[in-house]
Amino acid sequence: MLPLVKLSISSGVMICLEFWYTSILVLLAGYMKNATVAISAFSICINIYGCDFMICLGFLGASSVRVSNELGKGNAKAARFSIKVALVTSVIIGIIFWILCLVFSDEIAHLFTSNEEIAESVSRLHVLLAFSVLLNSIYPVLSGVAIGAGVQGSVAFLNLGSYYVIGVPIGLVLGYVAHLQIKGLWIGLLTGVVVLTLLLSYLTWRIDWVEQVHKAEERLGRFFLEPPKESVENSNLA
């Protein structure tokens, strides 16, 4: 029971750190010069970013379920294949949204506001927003893989380091010290996402999937469930 509680807590912390990150940056935008325009423009970009992230959360759940199912079946090779399928599908969708953000930046801004000053401020962020959306299609899948492999505790620490040790400080320095305003805050957000994506890619690459199959068998044993008979065969074939 205790291992299950630990997995649940680490998953919750991982998700909370993700959502708190953007909330903190919106709060910081409220202290910028011309705060009304700054926080409105930043909030619009966060909403666009969040809409895309909701789709990517679906891929997070799907990759988590597929990887954990294949590990439970003892099929390490199928687990790796599931990761590739989820990544390719998610990236294709990410590229579509990336192109939309680059090409229709003005039109998207006016969907949220009729204020020209706010719309112009949103448009100035469109390149950074587009690349943030593109990365959105990668790291949630990798986070889902980590959850499926039972290493979400590591991801929680990676989130903490990437977002709050690197992303927020860089955003503060560029936004307030370098006077880049909300553009500086968004560069900080994007930097944190880039660092997290690289670290998650390395973590996924380092995972020994055959070992994860054996760990899954041990977890099944704790709940008095018999692992599949083909488990050992699939692990050896992988």
Short mmCIF file of the C-alpha atoms (twelve columns), coordinates in Angstrom:
data_MODEL
# 
_entry.id   MODEL 
# 
loop_
_atom_site.group_PDB 
_atom_site.id 
_atom_site.type_symbol 
_atom_site.label_atom_id 
_atom_site.label_alt_id 
_atom_site.label_comp_id 
_atom_site.label_asym_id 
_atom_site.label_seq_id 
_atom_site.Cartn_x 
_atom_site.Cartn_y 
_atom_site.Cartn_z 
_atom_site.pdbx_PDB_model_num 
ATOM 1   C CA . MET A 1   0.000   0.000   0.000   1 
ATOM 2   C CA . LEU A 2   2.808   2.415   0.883   1 
ATOM 3   C CA . PRO A 3   4.499   2.192   -2.564  1 
ATOM 4   C CA . LEU A 4   1.143   3.003   -4.190  1 
ATOM 5   C CA . VAL A 5   0.725   6.044   -1.932  1 
ATOM 6   C CA . LYS A 6   4.241   7.239   -2.802  1 
ATOM 7   C CA . LEU A 7   3.527   6.901   -6.523  1 
ATOM 8   C CA . SER A 8   0.264   8.836   -6.135  1 
ATOM 9   C CA . ILE A 9   1.874   11.656  -4.155  1 
ATOM 10  C CA . SER A 10  4.784   12.036  -6.575  1 
ATOM 11  C CA . SER A 11  2.334   12.126  -9.518  1 
ATOM 12  C CA . GLY A 12  0.291   14.814  -7.787  1 
ATOM 13  C CA . VAL A 13  3.367   16.906  -7.016  1 
ATOM 14  C CA . MET A 14  4.520   16.583  -10.624 1 
ATOM 15  C CA . ILE A 15  1.200   17.894  -12.001 1 
ATOM 16  C CA . CYS A 16  0.924   20.670  -9.391  1 
ATOM 17  C CA . LEU A 17  4.414   21.967  -10.166 1 
ATOM 18  C CA . GLU A 18  3.407   22.108  -13.835 1 
ATOM 19  C CA . PHE A 19  0.285   24.226  -13.267 1 
ATOM 20  C CA . TRP A 20  1.767   26.428  -10.541 1 
ATOM 21  C CA . TYR A 21  4.600   27.404  -12.895 1 
ATOM 22  C CA . THR A 22  2.368   29.311  -15.318 1 
ATOM 23  C CA . SER A 23  0.269   30.727  -12.466 1 
ATOM 24  C CA . ILE A 24  3.354   32.242  -10.840 1 
ATOM 25  C CA . LEU A 25  4.417   33.823  -14.135 1 
ATOM 26  C CA . VAL A 26  0.952   35.356  -14.632 1 
ATOM 27  C CA . LEU A 27  1.198   36.779  -11.112 1 
ATOM 28  C CA . LEU A 28  4.621   38.275  -11.898 1 
ATOM 29  C CA . ALA A 29  3.243   39.834  -15.093 1 
ATOM 30  C CA . GLY A 30  0.861   41.849  -12.915 1 
ATOM 31  C CA . TYR A 31  3.806   43.827  -11.512 1 
ATOM 32  C CA . MET A 32  5.059   44.944  -14.919 1 
ATOM 33  C CA . LYS A 33  4.869   48.500  -16.228 1 
ATOM 34  C CA . ASN A 34  1.416   49.052  -17.727 1 
ATOM 35  C CA . ALA A 35  0.227   46.042  -15.757 1 
ATOM 36  C CA . THR A 36  -3.257  45.950  -17.302 1 
ATOM 37  C CA . VAL A 37  -1.928  45.356  -20.809 1 
ATOM 38  C CA . ALA A 38  0.891   43.098  -19.589 1 
ATOM 39  C CA . ILE A 39  -1.253  40.725  -17.565 1 
ATOM 40  C CA . SER A 40  -4.005  40.670  -20.221 1 
ATOM 41  C CA . ALA A 41  -1.585  39.813  -23.037 1 
ATOM 42  C CA . PHE A 42  0.285   37.271  -20.931 1 
ATOM 43  C CA . SER A 43  -2.958  35.641  -19.793 1 
ATOM 44  C CA . ILE A 44  -4.172  35.335  -23.400 1 
ATOM 45  C CA . CYS A 45  -0.928  33.606  -24.376 1 
ATOM 46  C CA . ILE A 46  -1.195  31.336  -21.337 1 
ATOM 47  C CA . ASN A 47  -4.762  30.431  -22.366 1 
ATOM 48  C CA . ILE A 48  -3.610  29.512  -25.882 1 
ATOM 49  C CA . TYR A 49  -0.712  27.566  -24.383 1 
ATOM 50  C CA . GLY A 50  -3.096  25.889  -21.939 1 
ATOM 51  C CA . CYS A 51  -5.578  24.851  -24.649 1 
ATOM 52  C CA . ASP A 52  -2.796  23.051  -26.475 1 
ATOM 53  C CA . PHE A 53  -1.553  21.570  -23.196 1 
ATOM 54  C CA . MET A 54  -4.983  20.042  -22.521 1 
ATOM 55  C CA . ILE A 55  -4.632  18.040  -25.742 1 
ATOM 56  C CA . CYS A 56  -1.132  17.023  -24.730 1 
ATOM 57  C CA . LEU A 57  -2.404  15.877  -21.330 1 
ATOM 58  C CA . GLY A 58  -4.404  13.306  -23.268 1 
ATOM 59  C CA . PHE A 59  -1.169  11.997  -24.760 1 
ATOM 60  C CA . LEU A 60  0.369   12.020  -21.272 1 
ATOM 61  C CA . GLY A 61  -2.422  9.756   -20.038 1 
ATOM 62  C CA . ALA A 62  -2.332  7.564   -23.137 1 
ATOM 63  C CA . SER A 63  1.438   7.034   -23.043 1 
ATOM 64  C CA . SER A 64  1.287   6.338   -19.300 1 
ATOM 65  C CA . VAL A 65  -1.432  3.698   -19.720 1 
ATOM 66  C CA . ARG A 66  0.150   2.056   -22.772 1 
ATOM 67  C CA . VAL A 67  3.634   1.852   -21.242 1 
ATOM 68  C CA . SER A 68  2.380   0.544   -17.891 1 
ATOM 69  C CA . ASN A 69  0.149   -2.025  -19.628 1 
ATOM 70  C CA . GLU A 70  2.993   -3.339  -21.763 1 
ATOM 71  C CA . LEU A 71  5.329   -3.500  -18.778 1 
ATOM 72  C CA . GLY A 72  2.647   -5.373  -16.840 1 
ATOM 73  C CA . LYS A 73  2.390   -7.847  -19.728 1 
ATOM 74  C CA . GLY A 74  6.167   -8.232  -19.639 1 
ATOM 75  C CA . ASN A 75  6.666   -6.808  -23.128 1 
ATOM 76  C CA . ALA A 76  9.542   -4.306  -23.010 1 
ATOM 77  C CA . LYS A 77  9.735   -4.074  -26.799 1 
ATOM 78  C CA . ALA A 78  6.065   -3.083  -27.083 1 
ATOM 79  C CA . ALA A 79  6.567   -0.461  -24.357 1 
ATOM 80  C CA . ARG A 80  9.317   1.186   -26.406 1 
ATOM 81  C CA . PHE A 81  7.159   1.026   -29.539 1 
ATOM 82  C CA . SER A 82  4.265   2.696   -27.683 1 
ATOM 83  C CA . ILE A 83  6.551   5.599   -26.801 1 
ATOM 84  C CA . LYS A 84  7.497   6.112   -30.454 1 
ATOM 85  C CA . VAL A 85  3.872   6.033   -31.618 1 
ATOM 86  C CA . ALA A 86  2.735   8.514   -28.953 1 
ATOM 87  C CA . LEU A 87  5.638   10.873  -29.656 1 
ATOM 88  C CA . VAL A 88  5.179   10.885  -33.431 1 
ATOM 89  C CA . THR A 89  1.414   11.455  -33.176 1 
ATOM 90  C CA . SER A 90  1.788   14.216  -30.597 1 
ATOM 91  C CA . VAL A 91  4.574   15.979  -32.506 1 
ATOM 92  C CA . ILE A 92  2.501   16.000  -35.716 1 
ATOM 93  C CA . ILE A 93  -0.320  17.752  -33.852 1 
ATOM 94  C CA . GLY A 94  2.233   20.086  -32.236 1 
ATOM 95  C CA . ILE A 95  3.624   21.072  -35.638 1 
ATOM 96  C CA . ILE A 96  0.107   21.927  -36.857 1 
ATOM 97  C CA . PHE A 97  -0.477  24.237  -33.873 1 
ATOM 98  C CA . TRP A 98  3.050   25.660  -34.264 1 
ATOM 99  C CA . ILE A 99  2.275   26.678  -37.853 1 
ATOM 100 C CA . LEU A 100 -1.095  28.154  -36.847 1 
ATOM 101 C CA . CYS A 101 0.545   30.302  -34.152 1 
ATOM 102 C CA . LEU A 102 3.179   31.573  -36.583 1 
ATOM 103 C CA . VAL A 103 0.840   32.295  -39.504 1 
ATOM 104 C CA . PHE A 104 -2.317  33.535  -37.755 1 
ATOM 105 C CA . SER A 105 -0.865  35.392  -34.753 1 
ATOM 106 C CA . ASP A 106 -2.914  38.585  -35.299 1 
ATOM 107 C CA . GLU A 107 -6.153  36.711  -35.934 1 
ATOM 108 C CA . ILE A 108 -5.683  34.539  -32.838 1 
ATOM 109 C CA . ALA A 109 -5.013  37.603  -30.677 1 
ATOM 110 C CA . HIS A 110 -8.233  39.269  -31.845 1 
ATOM 111 C CA . LEU A 111 -10.225 36.162  -30.923 1 
ATOM 112 C CA . PHE A 112 -9.549  37.042  -27.287 1 
ATOM 113 C CA . THR A 113 -9.637  40.855  -27.287 1 
ATOM 114 C CA . SER A 114 -10.748 43.875  -29.286 1 
ATOM 115 C CA . ASN A 115 -8.155  46.094  -27.598 1 
ATOM 116 C CA . GLU A 116 -5.486  46.849  -30.199 1 
ATOM 117 C CA . GLU A 117 -2.742  47.472  -27.640 1 
ATOM 118 C CA . ILE A 118 -3.294  44.095  -25.992 1 
ATOM 119 C CA . ALA A 119 -3.605  42.334  -29.365 1 
ATOM 120 C CA . GLU A 120 -0.330  43.889  -30.521 1 
ATOM 121 C CA . SER A 121 1.377   42.770  -27.307 1 
ATOM 122 C CA . VAL A 122 0.111   39.218  -27.879 1 
ATOM 123 C CA . SER A 123 1.344   39.289  -31.481 1 
ATOM 124 C CA . ARG A 124 4.841   40.260  -30.329 1 
ATOM 125 C CA . LEU A 125 4.975   37.001  -28.365 1 
ATOM 126 C CA . HIS A 126 3.787   34.800  -31.231 1 
ATOM 127 C CA . VAL A 127 7.198   33.280  -32.095 1 
ATOM 128 C CA . LEU A 128 7.949   32.359  -28.478 1 
ATOM 129 C CA . LEU A 129 4.393   31.066  -28.069 1 
ATOM 130 C CA . ALA A 130 4.682   28.939  -31.220 1 
ATOM 131 C CA . PHE A 131 7.843   27.200  -30.032 1 
ATOM 132 C CA . SER A 132 6.357   26.710  -26.560 1 
ATOM 133 C CA . VAL A 133 3.376   24.989  -28.187 1 
ATOM 134 C CA . LEU A 134 5.724   22.810  -30.238 1 
ATOM 135 C CA . LEU A 135 7.614   21.663  -27.130 1 
ATOM 136 C CA . ASN A 136 4.237   21.048  -25.505 1 
ATOM 137 C CA . SER A 137 3.870   18.118  -27.873 1 
ATOM 138 C CA . ILE A 138 7.013   16.409  -26.581 1 
ATOM 139 C CA . TYR A 139 7.540   16.689  -22.853 1 
ATOM 140 C CA . PRO A 140 4.019   15.650  -21.701 1 
ATOM 141 C CA . VAL A 141 4.450   12.372  -23.589 1 
ATOM 142 C CA . LEU A 142 7.813   11.825  -21.903 1 
ATOM 143 C CA . SER A 143 6.229   12.651  -18.532 1 
ATOM 144 C CA . GLY A 144 3.548   10.044  -19.248 1 
ATOM 145 C CA . VAL A 145 6.247   7.511   -20.073 1 
ATOM 146 C CA . ALA A 146 7.901   8.240   -16.730 1 
ATOM 147 C CA . ILE A 147 4.591   7.734   -14.913 1 
ATOM 148 C CA . GLY A 148 4.038   4.441   -16.733 1 
ATOM 149 C CA . ALA A 149 7.522   3.316   -15.747 1 
ATOM 150 C CA . GLY A 150 6.950   4.340   -12.132 1 
ATOM 151 C CA . VAL A 151 9.692   6.992   -12.009 1 
ATOM 152 C CA . GLN A 152 7.462   10.043  -11.618 1 
ATOM 153 C CA . GLY A 153 9.330   10.949  -8.439  1 
ATOM 154 C CA . SER A 154 12.329  11.787  -10.610 1 
ATOM 155 C CA . VAL A 155 10.121  13.847  -12.926 1 
ATOM 156 C CA . ALA A 156 8.817   15.878  -9.972  1 
ATOM 157 C CA . PHE A 157 12.400  16.846  -9.103  1 
ATOM 158 C CA . LEU A 158 13.130  17.638  -12.759 1 
ATOM 159 C CA . ASN A 159 10.039  19.874  -12.863 1 
ATOM 160 C CA . LEU A 160 11.148  21.641  -9.709  1 
ATOM 161 C CA . GLY A 161 14.659  22.265  -11.022 1 
ATOM 162 C CA . SER A 162 13.718  23.205  -14.590 1 
ATOM 163 C CA . TYR A 163 10.831  25.503  -13.744 1 
ATOM 164 C CA . TYR A 164 11.605  27.045  -10.379 1 
ATOM 165 C CA . VAL A 165 15.413  26.986  -10.278 1 
ATOM 166 C CA . ILE A 166 15.994  27.887  -13.946 1 
ATOM 167 C CA . GLY A 167 12.813  29.154  -15.652 1 
ATOM 168 C CA . VAL A 168 11.396  31.584  -13.068 1 
ATOM 169 C CA . PRO A 169 14.750  33.254  -12.181 1 
ATOM 170 C CA . ILE A 170 15.606  33.744  -15.872 1 
ATOM 171 C CA . GLY A 171 12.153  35.219  -16.463 1 
ATOM 172 C CA . LEU A 172 12.579  37.607  -13.532 1 
ATOM 173 C CA . VAL A 173 16.012  38.769  -14.683 1 
ATOM 174 C CA . LEU A 174 14.975  39.285  -18.312 1 
ATOM 175 C CA . GLY A 175 11.600  40.768  -17.441 1 
ATOM 176 C CA . TYR A 176 12.601  43.187  -14.696 1 
ATOM 177 C CA . VAL A 177 16.372  43.694  -14.909 1 
ATOM 178 C CA . ALA A 178 16.765  43.559  -18.706 1 
ATOM 179 C CA . HIS A 179 13.408  45.378  -19.092 1 
ATOM 180 C CA . LEU A 180 12.046  42.908  -21.647 1 
ATOM 181 C CA . GLN A 181 8.753   42.919  -19.741 1 
ATOM 182 C CA . ILE A 182 6.399   40.005  -20.532 1 
ATOM 183 C CA . LYS A 183 8.658   38.884  -23.371 1 
ATOM 184 C CA . GLY A 184 11.379  38.261  -20.785 1 
ATOM 185 C CA . LEU A 185 8.955   36.286  -18.609 1 
ATOM 186 C CA . TRP A 186 7.986   34.133  -21.570 1 
ATOM 187 C CA . ILE A 187 11.631  33.517  -22.481 1 
ATOM 188 C CA . GLY A 188 12.051  32.256  -18.919 1 
ATOM 189 C CA . LEU A 189 9.015   29.985  -19.329 1 
ATOM 190 C CA . LEU A 190 10.345  28.644  -22.624 1 
ATOM 191 C CA . THR A 191 13.818  28.101  -21.148 1 
ATOM 192 C CA . GLY A 192 12.359  26.010  -18.334 1 
ATOM 193 C CA . VAL A 193 10.366  23.930  -20.822 1 
ATOM 194 C CA . VAL A 194 13.445  23.392  -23.040 1 
ATOM 195 C CA . VAL A 195 15.542  22.245  -20.070 1 
ATOM 196 C CA . LEU A 196 12.770  19.926  -18.863 1 
ATOM 197 C CA . THR A 197 12.331  18.418  -22.338 1 
ATOM 198 C CA . LEU A 198 16.058  17.693  -22.619 1 
ATOM 199 C CA . LEU A 199 16.204  16.153  -19.136 1 
ATOM 200 C CA . LEU A 200 13.117  14.004  -19.751 1 
ATOM 201 C CA . SER A 201 14.574  12.843  -23.071 1 
ATOM 202 C CA . TYR A 202 17.745  11.775  -21.281 1 
ATOM 203 C CA . LEU A 203 15.755  10.081  -18.500 1 
ATOM 204 C CA . THR A 204 13.684  8.132   -21.039 1 
ATOM 205 C CA . TRP A 205 16.799  7.122   -22.967 1 
ATOM 206 C CA . ARG A 206 18.441  5.874   -19.758 1 
ATOM 207 C CA . ILE A 207 15.521  3.677   -18.657 1 
ATOM 208 C CA . ASP A 208 16.284  -0.043  -18.765 1 
ATOM 209 C CA . TRP A 209 12.957  -1.429  -19.985 1 
ATOM 210 C CA . VAL A 210 13.795  -5.053  -19.238 1 
ATOM 211 C CA . GLU A 211 14.514  -4.044  -15.656 1 
ATOM 212 C CA . GLN A 212 11.203  -2.148  -15.573 1 
ATOM 213 C CA . VAL A 213 9.429   -5.357  -16.628 1 
ATOM 214 C CA . HIS A 214 10.922  -7.174  -13.636 1 
ATOM 215 C CA . LYS A 215 9.896   -4.309  -11.328 1 
ATOM 216 C CA . ALA A 216 6.356   -4.511  -12.702 1 
ATOM 217 C CA . GLU A 217 6.321   -8.235  -11.919 1 
ATOM 218 C CA . GLU A 218 7.411   -7.482  -8.357  1 
ATOM 219 C CA . ARG A 219 4.606   -4.942  -7.964  1 
ATOM 220 C CA . LEU A 220 2.096   -7.488  -9.267  1 
ATOM 221 C CA . GLY A 221 3.428   -9.964  -6.725  1 
ATOM 222 C CA . ARG A 222 2.784   -7.526  -3.881  1 
ATOM 223 C CA . PHE A 223 -0.902  -7.576  -4.736  1 
ATOM 224 C CA . PHE A 224 -0.891  -11.374 -5.067  1 
ATOM 225 C CA . LEU A 225 -1.320  -11.279 -8.832  1 
ATOM 226 C CA . GLU A 226 0.451   -13.763 -11.028 1 
ATOM 227 C CA . PRO A 227 2.501   -12.101 -13.804 1 
ATOM 228 C CA . PRO A 228 1.779   -13.219 -17.376 1 
ATOM 229 C CA . LYS A 229 3.506   -16.424 -18.481 1 
ATOM 230 C CA . GLU A 230 4.972   -14.765 -21.564 1 
ATOM 231 C CA . SER A 231 6.621   -12.088 -19.410 1 
ATOM 232 C CA . VAL A 232 10.061  -13.659 -19.276 1 
ATOM 233 C CA . GLU A 233 10.014  -14.561 -22.973 1 
ATOM 234 C CA . ASN A 234 9.105   -11.034 -24.049 1 
ATOM 235 C CA . SER A 235 11.743  -9.525  -21.763 1 
ATOM 236 C CA . ASN A 236 14.437  -11.751 -23.227 1 
ATOM 237 C CA . LEU A 237 13.338  -11.003 -26.802 1 
ATOM 238 C CA . ALA A 238 13.509  -7.259  -26.079 1 
# 
